[in-house]
Amino acid sequence: MPNGENRDATETFLQHVEASPQVMECYHVTGTADYMLKIVAPDISSFRDFLMDTLVPTPDVSHIESRIVLKTEKRSFELPLPDHAGRLR
């Protein structure tokens, strides 16, 4: 992904991300990558096409590493926040 130190490259990258309906989520992260994208595709061929036609040609994208979810083991959107008595809900 783009080098986080180059704001113009980052803005261009984020514009491509915003314009891509396949990108469901985009996170600016720490570590060796600058961004993590959650992408949906109907099949592996469509996923490859998205990578090759959209991400790879994006200026300043220097590296792409993919992970494919095989099975969702747990998914929750509840936040474990304390109630008024300080107990976790």
CYANA upper distance limits for C-alpha pairs under 8 A (distance plus 0.5 A):
  1 MET  CA     33 ALA  CA      6.94
  1 MET  CA     34 ASP  CA      6.34
  1 MET  CA     35 TYR  CA      6.77
  1 MET  CA     60 ASP  CA      7.53
  1 MET  CA     61 VAL  CA      5.02
  1 MET  CA     62 SER  CA      6.26
  1 MET  CA     63 HIS  CA      6.30
  1 MET  CA     64 ILE  CA      7.28
  2 PRO  CA      6 ASN  CA      8.09
  2 PRO  CA      9 ALA  CA      6.75
  2 PRO  CA     10 THR  CA      6.29
  2 PRO  CA     13 PHE  CA      7.54
  2 PRO  CA     34 ASP  CA      7.25
  2 PRO  CA     60 ASP  CA      5.72
  2 PRO  CA     61 VAL  CA      5.66
  2 PRO  CA     62 SER  CA      7.32
  3 ASN  CA      9 ALA  CA      8.02
  3 ASN  CA     10 THR  CA      7.70
  3 ASN  CA     34 ASP  CA      7.41
  3 ASN  CA     60 ASP  CA      8.06
  4 GLY  CA     10 THR  CA      7.00
  4 GLY  CA     34 ASP  CA      6.86
  6 ASN  CA     10 THR  CA      6.74
  7 ARG  CA     11 GLU  CA      6.56
  8 ASP  CA     12 THR  CA      6.75
  9 ALA  CA     13 PHE  CA      6.65
  9 ALA  CA     59 PRO  CA      7.59
  9 ALA  CA     60 ASP  CA      6.71
 10 THR  CA     14 LEU  CA      6.62
 11 GLU  CA     15 GLN  CA      6.64
 12 THR  CA     16 HIS  CA      6.93
 12 THR  CA     59 PRO  CA      8.01
 13 PHE  CA     17 VAL  CA      6.81
 13 PHE  CA     58 THR  CA      7.16
 13 PHE  CA     59 PRO  CA      7.71
 13 PHE  CA     60 ASP  CA      8.28
 13 PHE  CA     61 VAL  CA      8.25
 14 LEU  CA     18 GLU  CA      6.52
 15 GLN  CA     19 ALA  CA      6.68
 16 HIS  CA     20 SER  CA      6.81
 16 HIS  CA     54 THR  CA      8.34
 16 HIS  CA     58 THR  CA      7.85
 17 VAL  CA     23 VAL  CA      6.99
 17 VAL  CA     26 CYS  CA      8.22
 18 GLU  CA     23 VAL  CA      8.14
 22 GLN  CA     39 ILE  CA      5.86
 22 GLN  CA     40 VAL  CA      5.85
 22 GLN  CA     41 ALA  CA      7.17
 22 GLN  CA     50 PHE  CA      8.43
 23 VAL  CA     37 LEU  CA      7.02
 23 VAL  CA     38 LYS  CA      6.34
 23 VAL  CA     39 ILE  CA      5.01
 23 VAL  CA     40 VAL  CA      7.17
 24 MET  CA     37 LEU  CA      7.99
 24 MET  CA     38 LYS  CA      5.98
 24 MET  CA     39 ILE  CA      6.14
 24 MET  CA     40 VAL  CA      7.42
 25 GLU  CA     37 LEU  CA      6.17
 25 GLU  CA     38 LYS  CA      5.45
 25 GLU  CA     39 ILE  CA      7.73
 26 CYS  CA     35 TYR  CA      7.32
 26 CYS  CA     36 MET  CA      6.29
 26 CYS  CA     37 LEU  CA      5.02
 26 CYS  CA     38 LYS  CA      6.91
 27 TYR  CA     35 TYR  CA      5.99
 27 TYR  CA     36 MET  CA      5.63
 27 TYR  CA     37 LEU  CA      6.88
 28 HIS  CA     34 ASP  CA      6.33
 28 HIS  CA     35 TYR  CA      5.08
 28 HIS  CA     36 MET  CA      7.08
 29 VAL  CA     33 ALA  CA      7.42
 29 VAL  CA     34 ASP  CA      5.96
 29 VAL  CA     35 TYR  CA      5.98
 29 VAL  CA     36 MET  CA      7.25
 30 THR  CA     34 ASP  CA      6.91
 40 VAL  CA     47 PHE  CA      8.09
 41 ALA  CA     46 SER  CA      6.35
 41 ALA  CA     47 PHE  CA      5.87
 42 PRO  CA     46 SER  CA      6.99
 42 PRO  CA     47 PHE  CA      8.15
 43 ASP  CA     47 PHE  CA      6.86
 44 ILE  CA     48 ARG  CA      6.63
 45 SER  CA     49 ASP  CA      6.70
 46 SER  CA     50 PHE  CA      6.67
 47 PHE  CA     51 LEU  CA      6.84
 48 ARG  CA     52 MET  CA      6.59
 49 ASP  CA     53 ASP  CA      6.14
 49 ASP  CA     54 THR  CA      8.30
 50 PHE  CA     54 THR  CA      5.82
 50 PHE  CA     55 LEU  CA      7.32
 51 LEU  CA     55 LEU  CA      5.42
 51 LEU  CA     56 VAL  CA      6.42
 52 MET  CA     56 VAL  CA      5.77
 52 MET  CA     57 PRO  CA      7.66
 53 ASP  CA     57 PRO  CA      7.07
 54 THR  CA     58 THR  CA      7.04
 55 LEU  CA     61 VAL  CA      7.75
 56 VAL  CA     61 VAL  CA      7.06
 56 VAL  CA     64 ILE  CA      8.44
 57 PRO  CA     61 VAL  CA      8.16
 80 PRO  CA     88 LEU  CA      6.35
 80 PRO  CA     89 ARG  CA      6.32
 81 LEU  CA     88 LEU  CA      6.02
 81 LEU  CA     89 ARG  CA      6.55
 82 PRO  CA     86 GLY  CA      5.39
 82 PRO  CA     87 ARG  CA      5.39
 82 PRO  CA     88 LEU  CA      4.63
 82 PRO  CA     89 ARG  CA      6.38
 83 ASP  CA     87 ARG  CA      5.97
 83 ASP  CA     88 LEU  CA      6.68
 83 ASP  CA     89 ARG  CA      6.80
